[in-house]
Amino acid sequence: MKKFIKYLLYFTLPIVLVIVAFEIYLRQIDTTYTEKEKGILQKAKEIKVLILGNSRATLGIDPNQFELYAYNLANVAQPLYYDKRIALKYLDQLSHLKYVFITVDCGSLNYSRMDSREIWSYYGNGIEYKNEMAFFPKYSYLNGYSTSIALKLLKNDLSGKYKIIKAIDLDNDHDLSKPIVKGYFGYKGTREEGMTPAHIFNRAGKGLDEGISPEKKEILSDLEDFIRLLKTKNITPILLTMPCHQDYVKALNKNMVKRAESDYQKLALKYQLEYWNYLQYPMKRNDFHDCDHLNLKGAEKFSKVLTQRLMQKAKQQ
């Protein structure tokens, strides 16, 4: 029996050591979440404009084009629930913050979860959805990322392509040749598969009306609380809808679009805010990476439009 246990230990010990080493490695990797956190902490006292939102804002608003010091804290699939809590995490350190762009779209009031991305955000920001995270993913990065994702991250890291941008959760569609500056990274060129009628049809929810989510009341209340809090600190929130390709806009359910726009207009009126709706803003095909995400060129162009309007607003205040 002792001999069996001895052989068992010889067999299992290397496996355990590999698992422990991999766990330690995953806790030290750089991702878009960790890079954004490092950046905002380093420049907290300089930031005057904060950008929140999902992937459309993440990739479509380049803070380097702003006259005021701006920082992009948006991230992939990031709903309003996380926008608010991530911003509040740093708010007391942002002593010169003047404006917060809260990007919203047709579905922003319909969901507050982001599925598998919740664990990524937790590891990067420490924000947990309503304290509901399961025990093992919370304390084991290998369990949270899953073995396949963890191996992909390792493969990216070993490829040598990420020495400049550092964030190894990005893919080859992103421009890996530039570091993340002011929280921004972007897409290269136009991905033709993302502009096909089939892709657009699916991305636009097949033209169906999602209806009114049972979460809407809670999400709206939470957003209103965030707006009130910002205003008490003399920070100006601006509701913003990002531009999308005209074919995508046409494919969206018209009732859903009108309902969302009405909700944001009412919210702006209630709290004396501005709602900048650029959903149908005219941009060229080659400004888009796919039907609803701008590429680097489009982000630069659109961000210049934003900063020009923002500076006009700042002069009036």
Buried (B, 14 or more C-beta within 10 A) or exposed (E): EEEEEEEEEEEEEEEEEEEEEBBEBBEEBBBBBBBBBBBBEEBBEBBBBBBBBBBBBBBBBBBEBBEBBBBBBBBBBBBBBBBBBBBEBBBEEBEEBBBBBBBBBBBBBBBBBBEEBBBBBBBBBEBBBEEEBEEEBBEBBBBBBEEEBBEBBBEBBEEEBBEEBBBBBBEEBBBBEEBBBBBBBBBBEBBEEBBBEEBBBEBBBEEEBBEEBEBBEEBBEBBEEBBEBBBEEEBBBBBBBBBBBBBBBEBBBEEBBEBBBEBBBEBBEEBEBEBBBBBEBEBEEEBBBBBBBBBBBBBBBBBBBBBEBBEEBBEEE
